[in-house]
Amino acid sequence: MASLPQWVAGARPRTLPNSIVPVLVGTGIAIGFGHAIWWRAVVALLVSMLLQIGVNYANDYSDGIRGTDEERVGPMRLVGSKVAPPRQVLAAAAVCFLLAAIAGLVLAAVTSWWLLLIGAAAIAAAWFYTGGSRPYGYRALGEISVFVFFGLVSVVGTAYVQLEGLPWAVWIASVPVGLLSCSMLVVNNLRDIPTDREAGKRTLAVVLGDGRTRLLYAGCAVVALCCVPVVAAAHPWAMIGLLSALWAISPVRRVLRGATGPELIAVLGETGRLQIVFGVLFAVGLAV
């Protein structure tokens, strides 16, 4: 039976910026338009975090029963390390998805029932990333899904449930958020190229190879920052988001200089900090 600290580690808290930052940015836009509804923002954050934790447990379960996590450098996996039986990890994922669905139902009830379709798509994407007979995460499509659901959908959805409308800046603001979320997955998969290749897991990193994946990581950070001036055309104070470039220097430098194995775990943490700093600064700028 896994201990509480092991369950927390299995939830992979370093990935939580993926779910927190989009809600910060979407809420920043709502504040800027003078229509922030705080309880809806909190519920949107709950939905986003539950989906993130749910997909982490679901990946743990699916990869674990396939045996692709038995020799992994990264954070502990509950099934792969045999500290928790697969059925318990599957149940944990299911509970997270159920709670996310209930919270999403509340938001749909006060805004638009179309949100139910988006929520169902998000849960399906979370499960089939590594679950099912043909997981798309094994076919180099993981980054696209992360960009869509932890970028476009999360930012736009958070803004919509508060504004009940979608100004053009919301769509542009979601792009850098999605790219930085992708950078988390890119560096994670960069670290796992040797084991994923051996296990037959064709992530985008495996397809691109080591060198091109490192350029992709750097590109995600650079393009994300380049999107800020575009948003600033409508929200000038958004430019303060560029200050987060200071937090991008170290992880990008490490990756381009060939960091491997455990060193990339540190890069993962730095990437999470970059996301949080960018999200806070960008959201504040959008709110002014």
C-alpha positions as CSV (number, residue, x, y, z in Angstrom):
1,M,0.0,0.0,0.0
2,A,1.5,3.3,-1.1
3,S,2.0,6.0,1.6
4,L,0.5,9.5,1.4
5,P,3.9,11.0,0.3
6,Q,4.1,8.4,-2.4
7,W,0.6,9.2,-3.7
8,V,1.6,12.9,-3.7
9,A,4.7,12.1,-5.6
10,G,2.7,10.0,-8.0
11,A,0.4,13.0,-8.7
12,R,3.6,14.7,-10.0
13,P,3.2,18.1,-8.4
14,R,5.9,19.6,-10.6
15,T,3.5,19.5,-13.5
16,L,0.8,21.5,-11.7
17,P,1.9,24.8,-13.3
18,N,0.3,23.4,-16.4
19,S,-3.1,23.6,-14.8
20,I,-2.6,26.7,-12.6
21,V,-1.1,29.2,-15.2
22,P,-4.0,29.0,-17.7
23,V,-6.5,29.9,-15.0
24,L,-4.3,32.8,-13.8
25,V,-4.1,34.2,-17.3
26,G,-7.7,33.7,-18.2
27,T,-8.7,35.3,-14.9
28,G,-6.3,38.2,-15.5
29,I,-8.1,38.9,-18.8
30,A,-11.5,38.8,-17.0
31,I,-10.2,41.3,-14.4
32,G,-8.9,43.6,-17.1
33,F,-12.4,43.7,-18.6
34,G,-13.9,44.3,-15.2
35,H,-15.9,41.1,-15.1
36,A,-14.0,38.8,-12.8
37,I,-16.2,36.3,-11.0
38,W,-14.0,34.8,-8.3
39,W,-16.0,31.7,-7.4
40,R,-16.1,30.7,-11.1
41,A,-12.3,31.3,-11.3
42,V,-11.8,29.0,-8.3
43,V,-14.0,26.3,-9.8
44,A,-12.2,26.6,-13.1
45,L,-8.9,26.1,-11.2
46,L,-10.3,23.1,-9.4
47,V,-11.3,21.5,-12.8
48,S,-7.9,22.2,-14.3
49,M,-5.9,20.8,-11.4
50,L,-8.1,17.7,-11.1
51,L,-7.7,17.0,-14.8
52,Q,-3.9,17.4,-14.5
53,I,-3.7,15.1,-11.5
54,G,-6.1,12.7,-13.1
55,V,-4.1,12.4,-16.3
56,N,-0.9,11.9,-14.3
57,Y,-2.5,9.0,-12.4
58,A,-4.0,7.6,-15.7
59,N,-0.6,7.8,-17.4
60,D,1.0,6.0,-14.4
61,Y,-1.6,3.3,-14.6
62,S,-1.5,2.8,-18.4
63,D,2.3,3.0,-18.7
64,G,2.7,0.8,-15.7
65,I,0.6,-2.1,-17.0
66,R,2.4,-1.9,-20.3
67,G,5.8,-2.1,-18.5
68,T,7.1,1.1,-20.0
69,D,7.9,2.6,-16.6
70,E,10.0,-0.1,-15.1
71,E,13.3,1.7,-15.8
72,R,12.7,5.4,-15.6
73,V,14.9,8.2,-14.5
74,G,12.2,10.7,-13.6
75,P,9.7,11.0,-10.7
76,M,8.5,7.8,-9.1
77,R,5.6,6.0,-10.8
78,L,3.3,4.1,-8.5
79,V,2.5,1.2,-10.7
80,G,6.0,0.9,-12.3
81,S,7.7,0.9,-9.0
82,K,5.1,-1.5,-7.6
83,V,4.3,0.6,-4.5
84,A,0.5,0.6,-5.4
85,P,-1.6,-1.9,-7.3
86,P,-2.8,-0.8,-10.7
87,R,-6.5,-0.9,-9.7
88,Q,-5.9,1.7,-7.0
89,V,-4.1,4.0,-9.3
90,L,-6.8,3.6,-11.9
91,A,-9.4,4.4,-9.2
92,A,-7.5,7.5,-8.2
93,A,-7.5,8.7,-11.8
94,A,-11.3,8.0,-12.1
95,V,-12.1,9.9,-8.9
96,C,-10.1,12.9,-10.2
97,F,-12.0,12.8,-13.5
98,L,-15.3,12.4,-11.8
99,L,-14.7,15.4,-9.5
100,A,-13.5,17.5,-12.4
101,A,-16.7,16.6,-14.3
102,I,-18.9,17.6,-11.3
103,A,-17.1,20.9,-11.0
104,G,-17.3,21.5,-14.7
105,L,-21.1,20.7,-14.6
106,V,-21.5,23.6,-12.2
107,L,-19.8,26.0,-14.6
108,A,-21.8,24.7,-17.5
109,A,-25.0,25.2,-15.6
110,V,-24.4,28.9,-15.0
111,T,-22.9,29.6,-18.5
112,S,-23.3,27.3,-21.4
113,W,-24.1,23.6,-21.7
114,W,-21.7,23.4,-24.6
115,L,-19.0,23.3,-21.9
116,L,-20.0,19.7,-21.2
117,L,-18.8,18.7,-24.7
118,I,-15.5,20.4,-24.1
119,G,-15.1,18.8,-20.7
120,A,-15.9,15.4,-22.1
121,A,-13.3,15.9,-24.8
122,A,-10.7,16.9,-22.1
123,I,-11.3,13.8,-20.1
124,A,-11.2,11.6,-23.2
125,A,-7.9,13.3,-24.2
126,A,-6.5,12.7,-20.7
127,W,-7.4,9.0,-20.8
128,F,-6.4,8.1,-24.3
129,Y,-3.0,9.9,-24.0
130,T,-1.5,6.6,-22.8
131,G,-4.7,4.6,-22.3
132,G,-6.7,2.4,-24.7
133,S,-5.4,0.1,-27.4
134,R,-4.0,3.0,-29.6
135,P,-2.7,5.8,-27.2
136,Y,-2.0,8.9,-29.1
137,G,0.8,9.8,-26.7
138,Y,2.7,6.9,-28.3
139,R,2.2,8.4,-31.7
140,A,4.0,11.8,-31.2
141,L,0.7,13.7,-30.6
142,G,1.1,14.5,-26.9
143,E,2.4,18.0,-27.4
144,I,-0.5,18.9,-29.6
145,S,-3.0,17.7,-27.0
146,V,-1.2,19.7,-24.2
147,F,-1.2,22.8,-26.3
148,V,-4.9,22.5,-27.0
149,F,-6.2,21.6,-23.6
150,F,-3.7,23.2,-21.2
151,G,-3.3,26.3,-23.4
152,L,-6.3,27.2,-25.7
153,V,-9.1,25.4,-23.8
154,S,-8.0,26.3,-20.3
155,V,-7.3,30.0,-20.9
156,V,-10.2,30.6,-23.2
157,G,-12.5,28.5,-21.0
158,T,-11.5,30.3,-17.8
159,A,-12.1,33.7,-19.4
160,Y,-15.4,32.6,-21.0
161,V,-17.0,31.4,-17.7
162,Q,-16.4,34.8,-16.3
163,L,-16.9,37.1,-19.3
164,E,-19.4,35.0,-21.1
165,G,-17.7,36.4,-24.2
166,L,-14.4,36.0,-26.0
167,P,-12.3,39.1,-26.9
168,W,-9.6,38.4,-29.5
169,A,-6.8,38.9,-26.9
170,V,-7.9,35.8,-25.1
171,W,-7.0,33.6,-28.0
172,I,-3.6,35.1,-28.5
173,A,-2.9,35.0,-24.8
174,S,-3.6,31.3,-24.7
175,V,-0.8,30.6,-27.2
176,P,2.3,31.3,-24.9
177,V,0.5,29.5,-22.1
178,G,0.1,26.4,-24.3
179,L,3.7,26.6,-25.5
180,L,5.1,26.7,-22.0
181,S,2.9,23.8,-21.1
182,C,4.3,21.9,-24.1
183,S,7.8,22.7,-22.9
184,M,7.2,20.7,-19.8
185,L,6.2,17.7,-21.8
186,V,9.1,18.2,-24.2
187,V,11.8,18.2,-21.5
188,N,10.1,15.2,-19.8
189,N,10.1,13.2,-23.0
190,L,13.7,14.4,-23.9
191,R,14.8,12.8,-20.6
192,D,13.0,9.6,-21.4
193,I,14.1,9.1,-25.1
194,P,16.3,6.1,-24.4
195,T,13.7,4.2,-22.3
196,D,10.8,5.2,-24.5
197,R,12.5,4.1,-27.6
198,E,13.4,0.8,-26.1
199,A,9.8,0.3,-24.9
200,G,8.4,1.2,-28.4
201,K,6.8,4.5,-27.1
202,R,7.1,6.9,-30.1
203,T,6.8,10.3,-28.4
204,L,7.6,13.4,-30.5
205,A,11.0,13.4,-28.8
206,V,11.7,9.9,-30.0
207,V,10.6,10.8,-33.5
208,L,12.6,14.1,-33.6
209,G,15.7,12.7,-31.9
210,D,17.8,14.3,-29.2
211,G,19.1,17.4,-31.0
212,R,15.9,18.5,-32.6
213,T,14.0,18.0,-29.3
214,R,16.4,20.3,-27.6
215,L,15.7,23.0,-30.2
216,L,12.0,22.4,-29.9
217,Y,12.2,23.1,-26.1
218,A,14.1,26.3,-26.7
219,G,11.7,27.3,-29.5
220,C,8.7,26.8,-27.2
221,A,10.1,29.3,-24.7
222,V,11.3,31.8,-27.3
223,V,8.0,31.8,-29.3
224,A,6.0,32.1,-26.1
225,L,7.8,35.2,-25.1
226,C,7.5,36.6,-28.6
227,C,3.7,36.4,-28.3
228,V,3.6,38.9,-25.4
229,P,4.1,42.0,-27.6
230,V,1.2,40.9,-29.8
231,V,-1.2,40.7,-26.8
232,A,0.3,44.0,-25.5
233,A,-1.2,45.8,-28.6
234,A,-4.5,45.6,-26.7
235,H,-3.2,45.3,-23.2
236,P,0.0,47.3,-22.9
237,W,0.8,46.3,-19.4
238,A,1.1,42.7,-20.6
239,M,4.6,43.5,-21.6
240,I,5.8,42.9,-18.0
241,G,5.4,39.2,-18.9
242,L,8.7,39.6,-20.8
243,L,10.5,39.8,-17.4
244,S,10.0,36.1,-17.1
245,A,12.7,35.7,-19.8
246,L,15.2,35.9,-16.9
247,W,13.8,32.6,-15.6
248,A,14.1,31.0,-19.1
249,I,17.8,31.5,-19.4
250,S,19.0,28.7,-17.1
251,P,16.7,25.8,-18.3
252,V,17.1,26.7,-22.0
253,R,20.9,26.9,-21.6
254,R,21.0,23.6,-19.8
255,V,19.0,21.9,-22.4
256,L,20.9,23.3,-25.4
257,R,24.2,22.4,-23.7
258,G,23.2,18.7,-23.5
259,A,21.8,18.1,-20.0
260,T,20.7,14.5,-19.6
261,G,19.2,12.1,-17.1
262,P,18.8,13.5,-13.5
263,E,19.9,17.0,-14.6
264,L,16.8,17.2,-16.8
265,I,14.7,16.6,-13.7
266,A,16.1,19.9,-12.4
267,V,15.3,21.5,-15.7
268,L,11.7,20.3,-15.3
269,G,11.5,22.1,-12.0
270,E,13.0,25.3,-13.5
271,T,10.5,25.0,-16.4
272,G,7.7,24.9,-13.8
273,R,9.1,28.0,-12.1
274,L,9.3,29.8,-15.5
275,Q,5.7,28.9,-16.1
276,I,4.5,30.3,-12.8
277,V,6.6,33.5,-13.0
278,F,5.3,34.1,-16.6
279,G,1.8,33.3,-15.6
280,V,1.7,35.6,-12.6
281,L,3.4,38.5,-14.5
282,F,1.3,38.1,-17.6
283,A,-1.9,37.8,-15.7
284,V,-1.1,40.9,-13.7
285,G,-0.3,42.8,-16.9
286,L,-3.6,41.7,-18.4
287,A,-5.5,42.7,-15.3
288,V,-4.2,46.3,-15.2
